């Protein structure tokens, strides 16, 4: 009975999961382009990140109220449990989001999206370190392909002959380095979240709320001595904002909710296909709206990234000892 019920539930969730996947593909692929077009250079990074976190909390609370989990939260939730499960990942994600906002402005949309995929490698690395989750030979090969693509893009962007020396340095130090550091932080935070969900049994919505609140508090503390803090005091929190600035902020917040939904209902395989599809969406949107065809480095790196992600999702590690025990 339980198996039939589970199968029925999975089947009924099919159309909704597909809907979430399509939305996440469009959001993930269009986010770099939207951010680049709608967030002006005068916008203070911390203000956009904090606003995004607030929107994310509101959306998660609405969804929790809708599925009924918000009612029993007062009995089950504890401060220590929240800090243990979400505190460190939240602080890491807050720093990662700030780095991504910086990187958006210095890289073209497709290059940013491809470099951002290196977070899968770092997720695998930290998952092994923290959870001892092993990788198959095919997955290790896929990760090598991914790193090759990242190096290729880095060399290509840093040595662009059409760019001046100062502009080339800006691309490296304000584009490539921030997005790669953000990928490392993303891998670490993702592994910590996986550990928290397995040990603490937190729902994706609750983790979103907790991490957004803790991350926002960390950002607020950092503004006391950061350049962004000084800029906010001098010019105001919403300096440089327009009505269009809300578009990428809300889009990014909804994307965070969608990632949790796709992962919880469909697993990592569907999320992997979403990531691959999003790369194609980015390339098409960049060509359609900016009239900028992909560079030769991107054209070489793109199939490497697509192949590596597909291989990584298709050939998971199988413990032979456990498989033999099941047969016996």
C-alpha positions as CSV (number, residue, x, y, z in Angstrom):
1,X,0.0,0.0,0.0
2,X,2.8,2.4,0.9
3,X,4.6,1.7,-2.3
4,X,1.5,2.3,-4.4
5,X,0.8,5.5,-2.5
6,X,4.3,6.7,-3.1
7,X,4.1,5.9,-6.8
8,X,0.8,7.6,-7.1
9,X,2.2,10.7,-5.4
10,X,5.2,10.8,-7.6
11,X,3.1,10.4,-10.7
12,X,0.7,13.2,-9.6
13,X,3.7,15.5,-9.1
14,X,5.0,15.0,-12.6
15,X,3.3,17.9,-14.3
16,X,4.1,20.3,-11.4
17,X,7.8,19.2,-11.3
18,X,8.0,19.8,-15.1
19,X,6.5,23.2,-14.6
20,X,9.0,24.1,-11.8
21,X,11.8,22.8,-14.0
22,X,10.8,25.0,-16.9
23,X,10.5,28.0,-14.7
24,X,13.9,27.4,-13.1
25,X,15.5,26.9,-16.5
26,X,14.2,30.2,-17.7
27,X,15.1,32.0,-14.5
28,X,18.6,30.5,-14.3
29,X,19.4,31.2,-17.9
30,X,18.0,34.7,-18.0
31,X,19.3,35.9,-14.6
32,X,22.7,37.1,-15.7
33,X,21.3,39.1,-18.6
34,X,18.4,40.6,-16.5
35,X,20.8,41.6,-13.8
36,X,23.2,43.2,-16.2
37,X,20.5,45.2,-17.9
38,X,18.3,46.1,-14.9
39,X,20.8,46.8,-12.1
40,X,22.7,50.0,-12.7
41,X,26.3,50.5,-11.8
42,X,25.3,53.0,-9.0
43,X,23.2,50.4,-7.2
44,X,24.8,49.3,-3.9
45,X,25.4,45.6,-4.0
46,X,24.4,45.0,-0.4
47,X,21.0,46.7,-0.9
48,X,20.1,44.4,-3.8
49,X,21.2,41.3,-1.9
50,X,19.3,42.2,1.3
51,X,16.1,43.0,-0.7
52,X,16.4,39.7,-2.5
53,X,16.7,37.9,0.9
54,X,13.6,39.7,2.2
55,X,11.6,38.7,-0.9
56,X,12.8,35.1,-0.5
57,X,11.6,34.9,3.1
58,X,8.2,36.3,2.3
59,X,7.7,33.8,-0.6
60,X,8.9,30.9,1.6
61,X,6.5,31.9,4.4
62,X,3.6,32.1,2.0
63,X,4.4,28.7,0.7
64,X,4.7,27.3,4.2
65,X,1.3,28.7,5.1
66,X,-0.2,27.2,2.0
67,X,1.1,23.7,2.7
68,X,0.2,23.9,6.4
69,X,3.7,23.6,7.9
70,X,3.7,27.1,9.2
71,X,1.2,26.2,12.0
72,X,3.3,23.6,13.7
73,X,6.5,25.6,13.4
74,X,6.2,27.2,16.9
75,X,6.3,23.9,18.6
76,X,9.2,22.3,16.7
77,X,11.5,25.3,15.9
78,X,14.4,26.1,18.3
79,X,17.0,28.9,18.1
80,X,20.0,26.5,18.6
81,X,18.6,24.0,16.0
82,X,18.2,26.8,13.5
83,X,21.7,28.2,14.0
84,X,23.2,24.7,13.9
85,X,21.5,23.8,10.6
86,X,21.4,27.2,8.8
87,X,23.8,29.6,10.5
88,X,27.1,28.8,8.7
89,X,25.6,28.1,5.3
90,X,23.6,31.3,5.5
91,X,26.7,33.4,6.1
92,X,28.5,31.7,3.3
93,X,25.6,32.2,0.8
94,X,25.4,35.9,1.8
95,X,29.1,36.3,0.8
96,X,28.5,34.3,-2.3
97,X,25.6,36.4,-3.5
98,X,27.6,39.6,-3.0
99,X,30.4,38.1,-5.2
100,X,28.0,37.1,-7.9
101,X,26.5,40.6,-8.0
102,X,30.0,42.0,-8.6
103,X,30.8,39.4,-11.2
104,X,27.6,40.0,-13.2
105,X,28.8,43.5,-14.1
106,X,32.2,42.5,-15.5
107,X,31.5,39.3,-17.5
108,X,29.2,38.6,-20.5
109,X,26.2,36.5,-19.6
110,X,27.2,33.2,-21.2
111,X,30.8,33.3,-19.8
112,X,29.4,34.0,-16.3
113,X,26.9,31.1,-16.6
114,X,29.6,28.6,-17.7
115,X,32.1,29.6,-15.0
116,X,29.3,29.4,-12.5
117,X,28.9,25.7,-13.3
118,X,32.2,24.9,-11.6
119,X,30.2,25.0,-8.3
120,X,29.2,21.4,-9.2
121,X,32.9,20.3,-8.9
122,X,33.3,22.1,-5.6
123,X,30.0,20.6,-4.3
124,X,31.2,17.1,-5.2
125,X,34.5,17.9,-3.4
126,X,33.0,19.2,-0.2
127,X,30.3,16.5,-0.2
128,X,33.1,13.9,-0.2
129,X,35.0,15.8,2.6
130,X,31.9,16.3,4.8
131,X,29.7,13.4,4.0
132,X,32.1,10.9,2.5
133,X,30.0,10.7,-0.6
134,X,32.2,9.0,-3.3
135,X,32.2,9.7,-7.1
136,X,32.2,7.2,-9.9
137,X,35.0,7.2,-12.5
138,X,32.7,8.8,-15.1
139,X,31.8,11.5,-12.6
140,X,35.5,12.2,-12.0
141,X,36.1,12.5,-15.7
142,X,33.1,14.8,-16.0
143,X,34.5,17.1,-13.3
144,X,37.9,17.2,-15.1
145,X,36.0,18.3,-18.3
146,X,34.3,21.0,-16.2
147,X,37.6,22.4,-14.9
148,X,39.1,22.4,-18.4
149,X,36.1,24.5,-19.6
150,X,36.6,26.9,-16.7
151,X,40.3,27.3,-17.3
152,X,39.7,27.8,-21.1
153,X,37.2,30.6,-20.4
154,X,39.5,32.2,-17.8
155,X,42.4,32.3,-20.2
156,X,40.2,33.5,-23.1
157,X,38.6,36.3,-21.1
158,X,41.9,37.4,-19.5
159,X,43.9,37.6,-22.7
160,X,41.2,39.1,-25.0
161,X,43.2,41.1,-27.6
162,X,40.3,43.6,-28.1
163,X,40.4,44.7,-24.5
164,X,42.9,47.2,-23.0
165,X,45.2,46.0,-20.2
166,X,43.1,47.8,-17.6
167,X,39.9,46.3,-18.9
168,X,41.5,42.9,-19.0
169,X,42.5,43.2,-15.4
170,X,39.0,44.3,-14.5
171,X,37.5,41.2,-16.1
172,X,39.9,38.9,-14.2
173,X,39.7,40.6,-10.8
174,X,36.1,41.8,-10.8
175,X,34.6,39.1,-13.0
176,X,36.4,35.7,-13.2
177,X,37.9,35.6,-9.6
178,X,34.6,36.6,-7.8
179,X,32.5,34.0,-9.7
180,X,35.1,31.2,-9.1
181,X,35.3,32.1,-5.4
182,X,31.5,32.2,-5.3
183,X,31.5,28.7,-6.8
184,X,33.8,27.4,-4.1
185,X,31.5,28.9,-1.4
186,X,28.4,27.5,-3.1
187,X,29.9,24.0,-3.0
188,X,30.7,24.3,0.7
189,X,27.3,25.7,1.6
190,X,25.5,23.2,-0.5
191,X,27.3,20.3,1.3
192,X,26.6,21.8,4.7
193,X,22.9,22.2,3.8
194,X,22.8,18.5,2.7
195,X,24.3,17.5,6.0
196,X,21.7,19.7,7.9
197,X,18.8,18.2,6.0
198,X,19.9,14.7,6.7
199,X,20.6,15.3,10.4
200,X,18.0,18.0,11.3
201,X,15.3,17.0,8.8
202,X,14.7,20.6,7.8
203,X,12.2,21.3,5.0
204,X,13.5,23.3,2.0
205,X,11.2,26.2,2.9
206,X,12.3,26.4,6.5
207,X,15.9,26.3,5.5
208,X,15.3,29.1,3.0
209,X,13.7,31.3,5.7
210,X,16.4,30.6,8.3
211,X,19.3,31.1,5.9
212,X,17.9,34.3,4.5
213,X,17.4,35.8,7.9
214,X,20.9,34.8,9.2
215,X,22.5,35.8,5.9
216,X,20.8,39.2,6.1
217,X,22.0,39.8,9.6
218,X,25.5,39.0,8.6
219,X,25.3,41.5,5.7
220,X,23.9,44.1,8.0
221,X,26.8,43.6,10.4
222,X,29.3,43.8,7.6
223,X,27.9,47.2,6.5
224,X,29.3,48.7,9.7
225,X,32.8,48.8,8.2
226,X,32.4,48.0,4.5
227,X,32.4,50.4,1.6
228,X,28.8,49.5,0.9
229,X,27.9,50.5,4.4
230,X,29.5,53.9,3.9
231,X,27.7,54.3,0.6
232,X,24.4,53.5,2.2
233,X,25.0,56.1,4.9
234,X,26.0,58.7,2.4
235,X,23.5,58.1,-0.5
236,X,20.7,56.0,1.1
237,X,19.8,52.3,0.9
238,X,18.0,52.5,-2.5
239,X,20.6,54.7,-4.2
240,X,20.6,54.1,-8.0
241,X,17.5,52.0,-7.8
242,X,14.8,52.2,-10.5
243,X,11.6,50.2,-11.0
244,X,13.5,47.8,-13.2
245,X,15.9,47.0,-10.4
246,X,13.2,45.0,-8.7
247,X,12.9,42.6,-11.7
248,X,16.3,40.8,-11.1
249,X,15.9,41.0,-7.4
250,X,12.5,39.2,-7.4
251,X,13.7,36.8,-10.1
252,X,16.7,35.8,-8.1
253,X,14.6,35.3,-4.9
254,X,12.0,33.1,-6.8
255,X,14.9,31.1,-8.3
256,X,16.1,30.2,-4.8
257,X,12.7,28.9,-4.0
258,X,12.5,26.9,-7.3
259,X,15.9,25.3,-6.7
260,X,14.6,23.8,-3.4
261,X,11.3,22.6,-5.1
262,X,13.0,21.0,-8.0
263,X,15.7,19.3,-5.9
264,X,13.1,18.0,-3.3
265,X,10.6,16.7,-5.8
266,X,12.8,15.6,-8.7
267,X,16.3,15.2,-7.3
268,X,19.7,16.1,-8.7
269,X,19.1,14.5,-12.2
270,X,16.3,16.9,-13.1
271,X,18.3,19.8,-11.7
272,X,21.3,18.8,-13.8
273,X,19.2,18.9,-17.0
274,X,17.8,22.3,-15.9
275,X,21.4,23.6,-15.6
276,X,22.3,22.4,-19.0
277,X,19.2,23.8,-20.6
278,X,19.8,27.1,-18.8
279,X,23.2,27.5,-20.5
280,X,21.5,27.3,-23.9
281,X,18.9,29.8,-22.8
282,X,21.6,32.2,-21.8
283,X,23.4,31.9,-25.1
284,X,20.1,32.4,-27.1
285,X,19.1,35.4,-25.0
286,X,22.5,37.1,-25.2
287,X,22.5,36.7,-29.0
288,X,18.8,37.9,-29.3
289,X,19.0,40.9,-27.0
290,X,22.6,42.0,-27.2
291,X,23.3,40.9,-30.8
292,X,26.5,39.4,-29.4
293,X,27.4,35.9,-30.8
294,X,29.3,33.6,-28.4
295,X,33.1,34.0,-28.5
296,X,35.3,31.1,-29.8
297,X,36.3,30.3,-26.2
298,X,32.6,30.0,-25.2
299,X,31.8,27.8,-28.3
300,X,34.6,25.4,-27.3
301,X,33.8,25.5,-23.5
302,X,30.0,25.2,-23.9
303,X,30.0,21.5,-25.2
304,X,32.6,20.6,-22.6
305,X,30.3,21.9,-19.8
306,X,27.2,20.3,-21.2
307,X,29.0,17.0,-21.6
308,X,30.5,17.1,-18.1
309,X,27.2,17.9,-16.4
310,X,25.3,15.2,-18.4
311,X,28.0,12.6,-17.6
312,X,28.0,13.6,-13.9
313,X,24.2,13.2,-13.6
314,X,24.0,10.0,-15.7
315,X,26.6,7.9,-14.0
316,X,26.3,8.1,-10.2
317,X,28.6,6.2,-7.8
318,X,27.3,2.7,-7.0
319,X,28.6,0.9,-3.9
320,X,29.4,-2.6,-5.1
321,X,29.6,-4.0,-1.6
322,X,26.0,-2.9,-0.8
323,X,24.8,-4.1,-4.2
324,X,26.2,-7.6,-3.5
325,X,24.5,-7.7,-0.1
326,X,21.2,-6.8,-1.6
327,X,21.5,-9.7,-4.1
328,X,22.4,-12.1,-1.4
